[in-house]
Amino acid sequence: MARTLAELRSRRWFADAGMRGFAHRQRMQQSGLRREDVVGRPIVAIVNTWSELSPCHAHLRERAEAVKRGVLLAGGMPLELPAMSLGEVMVKPTTMLYRNLLALEVEELLRSHPVDGAVLLGGCDKTTPGTVMGATSMGIPAIFCPAGPMLNDRYQGRTVGAGTHTLMYWGDYQAGRIGDDEWVSLEARMTRSPGTCNTMGTASTMTSIVEALGLALPGSTSIPAVDSAHPRMAAACGERIVQMIWEDLTPRKILTRGAFLNAAAVQMALGGSTNAAVHMIAMARRAGVELDLADLDAMARRVPVIANLFPSGDRLMEDLHYAGGLPALMNVIRAHLSLDEITVTGEPLRAQLEGRAVLDPQVILAPDHPVSPRPALAVLRGNLAPEGAVIKPSAASPELMRHRGRAIVFDSPWR
């Protein structure tokens, strides 16, 4: 059911006829806005995790301007709210310490301010689940605008990027297969632009999962960060959130168990990061949805790895974009998906997949010819991991599939 102007949450601040309403409108005009800018239209929060110490998000200042353009064109009023930026490489000792803090910050930013909906700008590993968890708990309409992957590099005829490739070449350097000058050259060229790691690591896995959940626009997560399509997508996010506010389309209406099982299927088809097991279950709990390791293990046994993306394959996110993006991949595995789940478009998933063809069969493969005969995830249980541990068989070397030797075990203080 469509909402009316009188039902907007921001009216509690700006439509009040008393002294409080006067003060709220007065302070917005102090900032240079007009009275009618905040009284007669929905207010959209742009939650921006931009930071100069987060290269993954270095372009999000400009993307916020594109989002504002879309909001204004749709008749809303955009206001930018900065949030903690969890740059995976720079934050010590680990960004995992701060995921829930970011979720709390996003929730309280939205709860305490006069906003009717939110656009979430992020993409680095913990930023994606953190912002989504916060927006889910808050419960106002929200759409995720992914930061996008960095551009590919080429090295010795091979497509290379950051993240896992860095670890690979570090091994070569330690073994003497790469000299000092070559190592310094790689340092300067492998990360060619702002944007998230372009391997199928945690960043690309989590943004893809959010798109599969229905919280991001179709095809948005594989657009390279500096592609001209990226600011256009950001503007489309701004335009769409205004309509979502009128429709009262909140995350909990999108985040069903079927949506999470769709996301699990996509994780397996992509050969996604095992870290997704931690974040996806946490996101499901925020939405009040039952999801556990057994669900992920069962999905991994059904859905093969069909995305030829490093580390399971040899291509990168830019290649997935050219191959048709996530909608094309989801269309290939549609037999494993719940197609009636509603997304931020307001339409069911099946409508988004119609006509989405694979444009490069070397990047998105057929299910009967997968990238790996082994699945993207397996849950291990035993006396060392009674509650379950995960491994990524599709990217594991054969010697890791069976091992006999000493184990170093840490007793977790968090239990």
C-alpha positions as CSV (number, residue, x, y, z in Angstrom):
1,M,0.0,0.0,0.0
2,A,1.4,3.4,-1.0
3,R,2.3,5.8,1.8
4,T,1.1,9.4,2.0
5,L,3.1,12.5,2.7
6,A,1.5,12.7,6.2
7,E,2.9,9.2,7.0
8,L,6.5,10.0,6.4
9,R,8.8,9.5,9.4
10,S,10.6,12.8,8.8
11,R,7.3,14.7,9.4
12,R,7.8,14.2,13.1
13,W,10.6,16.6,12.9
14,F,9.6,19.0,10.2
15,A,5.8,19.2,10.1
16,D,5.4,19.9,13.8
17,A,3.6,23.1,14.5
18,G,5.2,23.7,17.8
19,M,8.6,25.1,18.9
20,R,10.4,21.9,18.2
21,G,9.2,21.9,14.6
22,F,10.2,25.5,14.3
23,A,13.7,24.8,15.6
24,H,14.2,21.8,13.3
25,R,13.2,23.8,10.2
26,Q,15.2,26.7,11.4
27,R,18.4,24.7,11.7
28,M,18.0,23.2,8.2
29,Q,17.6,26.7,6.8
30,Q,20.8,27.6,8.7
31,S,22.5,25.0,6.5
32,G,21.2,26.8,3.4
33,L,18.2,24.6,2.6
34,R,14.8,26.1,2.0
35,R,11.8,25.3,4.2
36,E,10.0,23.5,1.4
37,D,13.1,21.3,0.8
38,V,12.4,19.4,4.0
39,V,8.7,19.9,4.7
40,G,7.1,18.5,1.5
41,R,9.2,15.6,0.4
42,P,10.8,12.4,1.6
43,I,14.2,12.7,3.3
44,V,16.9,10.2,2.1
45,A,20.0,9.5,4.1
46,I,23.1,8.7,2.1
47,V,25.2,6.6,4.5
48,N,28.6,7.0,3.1
49,T,31.7,5.0,4.2
50,W,34.1,7.1,2.2
51,S,37.6,7.5,3.6
52,E,41.0,8.5,2.4
53,L,42.4,5.5,4.2
54,S,40.0,3.1,2.4
55,P,41.1,2.9,-1.2
56,C,38.1,0.6,-1.9
57,H,35.9,3.5,-1.1
58,A,38.0,6.4,-2.4
59,H,35.5,7.3,-5.0
60,L,32.4,7.3,-2.9
61,R,32.4,11.0,-2.3
62,E,31.7,11.4,-6.0
63,R,29.2,8.6,-6.0
64,A,27.3,10.3,-3.2
65,E,26.8,13.2,-5.6
66,A,25.4,10.9,-8.2
67,V,23.0,9.4,-5.6
68,K,21.9,12.9,-4.7
69,R,21.1,13.7,-8.3
70,G,18.8,10.6,-8.5
71,V,17.1,11.5,-5.3
72,L,16.4,15.1,-6.4
73,L,15.1,14.0,-9.8
74,A,12.7,11.6,-8.0
75,G,11.4,14.4,-5.7
76,G,13.3,13.5,-2.5
77,M,15.7,15.5,-0.4
78,P,19.2,13.8,0.0
79,L,21.3,14.3,3.1
80,E,24.7,12.7,3.4
81,L,25.7,11.0,6.7
82,P,29.3,9.7,7.2
83,A,29.8,6.3,8.7
84,M,32.8,4.3,9.8
85,S,34.9,3.1,6.8
86,L,36.4,-0.3,7.4
87,G,39.2,-0.4,4.9
88,E,40.3,-4.1,5.1
89,V,44.0,-3.5,4.5
90,M,44.6,-0.5,6.7
91,V,42.6,-1.2,9.8
92,K,44.5,-3.1,12.5
93,P,44.3,-5.6,14.0
94,T,41.2,-6.7,12.0
95,T,38.1,-5.1,10.7
96,M,36.0,-8.0,12.1
97,L,36.3,-6.2,15.5
98,Y,34.3,-3.4,14.0
99,R,31.6,-4.9,11.8
100,N,29.0,-4.9,14.6
101,L,30.1,-1.4,15.6
102,L,29.4,-0.2,12.1
103,A,26.0,-2.0,12.2
104,L,25.2,-0.2,15.4
105,E,26.4,3.1,14.0
106,V,24.2,2.8,10.9
107,E,21.2,1.7,12.9
108,E,21.5,4.7,15.3
109,L,22.3,7.2,12.6
110,L,19.1,6.3,10.8
111,R,17.1,6.0,14.0
112,S,18.1,9.3,15.5
113,H,17.8,11.5,12.4
114,P,14.8,12.7,10.4
115,V,15.1,10.3,7.5
116,D,12.6,8.2,5.6
117,G,14.9,5.9,3.7
118,A,18.6,5.2,3.1
119,V,21.1,4.5,0.4
120,L,24.0,2.5,1.7
121,L,27.4,3.2,0.1
122,G,30.0,0.6,0.7
123,G,31.7,-2.5,-0.6
124,C,34.8,-3.5,1.4
125,D,34.6,-6.8,3.3
126,K,32.9,-6.0,6.6
127,T,31.3,-2.7,5.4
128,T,28.7,-4.5,3.3
129,P,27.2,-6.8,6.1
130,G,27.7,-4.0,8.7
131,T,25.6,-1.4,6.8
132,V,23.0,-4.0,5.8
133,M,22.7,-5.3,9.3
134,G,22.2,-1.8,10.7
135,A,19.6,-0.8,8.1
136,T,17.7,-4.1,8.6
137,S,17.5,-3.5,12.4
138,M,16.3,0.1,11.8
139,G,13.6,-1.0,9.5
140,I,13.2,1.9,7.1
141,P,13.4,1.4,3.3
142,A,17.1,0.9,2.2
143,I,19.0,0.1,-1.0
144,F,22.7,-0.9,-1.2
145,C,24.9,0.9,-3.7
146,P,28.0,-1.2,-4.1
147,A,31.4,0.5,-4.4
148,G,32.3,-1.7,-7.3
149,P,35.6,-3.7,-8.1
150,M,38.9,-2.1,-9.1
151,L,40.1,-2.5,-12.7
152,N,42.0,-5.5,-13.9
153,D,45.8,-5.6,-14.4
154,R,47.7,-7.8,-16.8
155,Y,51.0,-9.5,-15.8
156,Q,52.9,-11.9,-18.1
157,G,49.8,-12.5,-20.1
158,R,47.6,-13.2,-17.1
159,T,44.7,-11.2,-15.7
160,V,45.6,-10.1,-12.1
161,G,44.2,-8.1,-9.3
162,A,44.5,-7.6,-5.6
163,G,43.8,-9.6,-2.5
164,T,44.4,-13.3,-3.2
165,H,46.8,-12.5,-6.1
166,T,49.0,-10.5,-3.7
167,L,49.4,-13.6,-1.5
168,M,50.2,-15.7,-4.5
169,Y,52.9,-13.3,-5.8
170,W,54.3,-12.9,-2.3
171,G,54.9,-16.7,-2.3
172,D,56.7,-16.3,-5.6
173,Y,58.8,-13.5,-4.2
174,Q,59.7,-15.5,-1.1
175,A,60.7,-18.4,-3.3
176,G,62.9,-16.3,-5.4
177,R,60.8,-16.6,-8.6
178,I,60.3,-12.8,-8.6
179,G,63.1,-10.4,-8.1
180,D,63.2,-7.1,-6.0
181,D,62.6,-4.8,-9.0
182,E,59.7,-6.9,-10.3
183,W,58.1,-7.0,-6.9
184,V,58.2,-3.2,-6.6
185,S,56.7,-2.9,-10.0
186,L,53.8,-5.2,-9.1
187,E,53.2,-3.2,-6.0
188,A,52.6,-0.1,-8.1
189,R,50.4,-1.6,-10.9
190,M,48.3,-4.5,-9.5
191,T,45.7,-2.1,-8.0
192,R,45.0,0.2,-10.9
193,S,42.0,2.2,-9.6
194,P,39.8,2.8,-6.6
195,G,37.4,-0.1,-5.9
196,T,37.2,-3.3,-4.0
197,C,39.4,-6.3,-4.6
198,N,38.5,-7.8,-7.9
199,T,39.0,-11.4,-7.1
200,M,36.1,-13.4,-5.7
201,G,37.2,-12.6,-2.2
202,T,35.1,-11.4,0.7
203,A,34.3,-8.0,-0.8
204,S,32.9,-9.3,-4.1
205,T,31.3,-12.2,-2.4
206,M,29.4,-10.0,0.0
207,T,28.2,-7.4,-2.5
208,S,27.1,-10.2,-4.8
209,I,25.2,-11.8,-1.9
210,V,23.5,-8.5,-1.2
211,E,22.4,-8.3,-4.8
212,A,21.2,-11.9,-4.7
213,L,19.2,-11.1,-1.6
214,G,17.4,-8.4,-3.5
215,L,18.9,-5.3,-1.7
216,A,20.9,-4.0,-4.7
217,L,19.9,-3.1,-8.3
218,P,20.2,-6.0,-10.8
219,G,23.7,-6.2,-12.2
220,S,25.1,-3.4,-10.0
221,T,27.7,-5.3,-8.0
222,S,30.1,-6.2,-10.9
223,I,30.3,-2.8,-12.5
224,P,33.9,-1.6,-12.2
225,A,34.2,1.3,-9.7
226,V,35.5,3.8,-12.3
227,D,33.3,2.7,-15.2
228,S,30.9,5.4,-16.4
229,A,28.1,3.0,-15.7
230,H,28.9,3.2,-12.0
231,P,27.8,6.8,-11.3
232,R,24.7,6.1,-13.5
233,M,23.9,3.1,-11.3
234,A,24.4,5.3,-8.2
235,A,21.9,7.8,-9.6
236,A,19.5,5.0,-10.2
237,C,19.8,4.0,-6.6
238,G,18.9,7.5,-5.5
239,E,15.9,7.6,-7.8
240,R,14.7,4.1,-6.7
241,I,14.9,4.7,-3.0
242,V,12.4,7.6,-3.2
243,Q,9.9,5.2,-4.8
244,M,10.7,2.6,-2.1
245,I,9.9,5.1,0.6
246,W,6.4,5.7,-0.9
247,E,6.0,1.9,-1.2
248,D,7.3,1.3,2.3
249,L,9.5,-1.4,0.9
250,T,11.7,-2.2,3.9
251,P,14.6,-4.8,4.2
252,R,12.5,-7.2,6.2
253,K,10.0,-7.4,3.4
254,I,12.8,-8.5,1.1
255,L,15.0,-10.6,3.4
256,T,13.0,-13.8,3.6
257,R,14.4,-17.3,4.0
258,G,13.9,-17.8,0.3
259,A,16.1,-14.7,-0.4
260,F,18.8,-16.0,1.9
261,L,18.8,-19.4,0.2
262,N,19.0,-17.6,-3.2
263,A,22.1,-15.8,-1.8
264,A,23.6,-19.1,-0.7
265,A,23.1,-20.6,-4.2
266,V,24.8,-17.6,-5.7
267,Q,27.7,-17.8,-3.2
268,M,28.3,-21.4,-4.3
269,A,28.0,-20.7,-8.1
270,L,30.5,-17.9,-7.7
271,G,33.0,-19.9,-5.7
272,G,32.6,-17.2,-3.0
273,S,34.6,-16.6,0.1
274,T,34.0,-18.8,3.1
275,N,33.8,-15.7,5.2
276,A,30.3,-15.3,3.8
277,A,29.2,-18.1,6.2
278,V,29.9,-15.8,9.1
279,H,28.3,-12.7,7.6
280,M,25.3,-14.2,5.9
281,I,24.2,-16.0,9.1
282,A,24.6,-12.8,11.0
283,M,22.5,-10.9,8.4
284,A,19.8,-13.5,8.5
285,R,19.6,-13.3,12.3
286,R,19.1,-9.5,12.0
287,A,16.2,-10.2,9.7
288,G,14.7,-12.8,12.0
289,V,15.4,-15.6,9.4
290,E,16.6,-19.1,10.3
291,L,19.9,-19.9,8.5
292,D,22.8,-22.1,9.6
293,L,25.9,-23.9,8.3
294,A,23.8,-26.9,7.4
295,D,21.8,-24.8,5.0
296,L,25.0,-23.6,3.3
297,D,26.6,-27.0,3.2
298,A,23.4,-28.5,1.6
299,M,23.4,-25.7,-1.0
300,A,27.0,-26.3,-1.8
301,R,26.3,-29.9,-2.6
302,R,23.6,-28.9,-5.1
303,V,25.1,-25.9,-6.9
304,P,28.4,-26.2,-8.8
305,V,31.0,-23.4,-9.2
306,I,30.2,-22.0,-12.6
307,A,31.9,-18.6,-12.3
308,N,35.5,-18.7,-13.7
309,L,36.8,-16.2,-11.1
310,F,40.0,-16.3,-9.1
311,P,40.8,-18.1,-6.8
312,S,38.6,-21.0,-8.1
313,G,39.2,-19.9,-11.7
314,D,41.4,-17.4,-13.5
315,R,39.2,-14.3,-14.3
316,L,38.2,-11.3,-12.3
317,M,35.1,-9.2,-11.5
318,E,35.5,-6.9,-14.5
319,D,35.2,-10.0,-16.7
320,L,32.0,-11.1,-14.9
321,H,30.6,-7.7,-15.7
322,Y,31.3,-8.1,-19.4
323,A,29.9,-11.6,-19.3
324,G,26.5,-10.4,-18.2
325,G,27.0,-9.9,-14.4
326,L,25.1,-11.6,-11.7
327,P,21.7,-11.6,-13.4
328,A,23.2,-13.8,-16.2
329,L,24.8,-16.2,-13.7
330,M,21.5,-16.4,-11.7
331,N,19.6,-17.1,-14.8
332,V,21.9,-20.1,-15.4
333,I,21.2,-21.5,-11.9
334,R,17.5,-20.4,-11.8
335,A,16.4,-24.0,-11.1
336,H,18.0,-23.6,-7.6
337,L,16.4,-20.2,-6.9
338,S,13.2,-19.0,-5.4
339,L,12.0,-16.8,-8.2
340,D,9.1,-15.2,-6.4
341,E,11.2,-13.2,-3.9
342,I,10.7,-9.5,-4.1
343,T,13.7,-7.2,-4.6
344,V,14.4,-3.5,-4.3
345,T,12.9,-3.1,-7.8
346,G,9.5,-3.9,-6.3
347,E,9.3,-6.9,-8.7
348,P,9.9,-10.6,-8.2
349,L,13.3,-12.0,-9.0
350,R,12.0,-13.9,-12.0
351,A,11.3,-10.5,-13.7
352,Q,14.9,-9.5,-13.3
353,L,16.3,-12.6,-14.9
354,E,14.2,-12.7,-18.1
355,G,16.4,-12.3,-21.1
356,R,19.6,-12.1,-19.1
357,A,21.9,-14.1,-21.3
358,V,25.5,-15.2,-20.7
359,L,27.7,-13.0,-22.9
360,D,31.0,-14.9,-22.4
361,P,30.7,-18.6,-21.8
362,Q,34.4,-18.7,-20.8
363,V,33.5,-16.7,-17.6
364,I,30.1,-18.0,-16.8
365,L,30.1,-21.7,-17.5
366,A,27.4,-24.3,-17.9
367,P,26.5,-26.3,-14.8
368,D,27.4,-29.6,-16.5
369,H,30.9,-28.2,-17.1
370,P,31.8,-26.4,-13.9
371,V,35.0,-24.6,-13.0
372,S,35.8,-27.2,-10.4
373,P,34.5,-30.7,-9.6
374,R,34.6,-29.7,-6.0
375,P,32.1,-27.4,-4.3
376,A,32.7,-23.8,-3.1
377,L,32.1,-24.7,0.5
378,A,32.1,-27.7,2.8
379,V,31.3,-27.8,6.5
380,L,33.6,-29.9,8.6
381,R,32.8,-31.2,12.0
382,G,34.8,-33.2,14.6
383,N,36.4,-32.9,17.9
384,L,38.4,-29.8,16.8
385,A,35.3,-28.1,15.5
386,P,32.2,-29.4,17.2
387,E,30.1,-26.5,16.0
388,G,31.5,-26.6,12.5
389,A,34.3,-25.2,10.4
390,V,34.4,-24.4,6.7
391,I,36.7,-25.0,3.9
392,K,36.7,-23.9,0.2
393,P,37.3,-27.2,-1.7
394,S,37.1,-25.5,-5.2
395,A,40.1,-23.4,-4.5
396,A,42.1,-25.8,-2.3
397,S,45.1,-27.7,-3.5
398,P,44.8,-31.5,-3.5
399,E,47.1,-31.9,-0.5
400,L,44.7,-29.8,1.6
401,M,41.8,-32.2,1.1
402,R,43.3,-34.8,3.4
403,H,45.9,-34.1,6.0
404,R,47.6,-35.9,8.9
405,G,49.8,-33.9,11.3
406,R,50.0,-31.6,14.3
407,A,47.1,-29.2,14.9
408,I,47.4,-25.8,16.6
409,V,44.1,-25.2,18.4
410,F,43.0,-21.9,20.0
411,D,40.3,-21.9,22.7
412,S,37.9,-19.1,21.8
413,P,37.2,-16.6,24.6
414,W,34.0,-15.5,22.9
415,R,32.0,-18.6,23.7
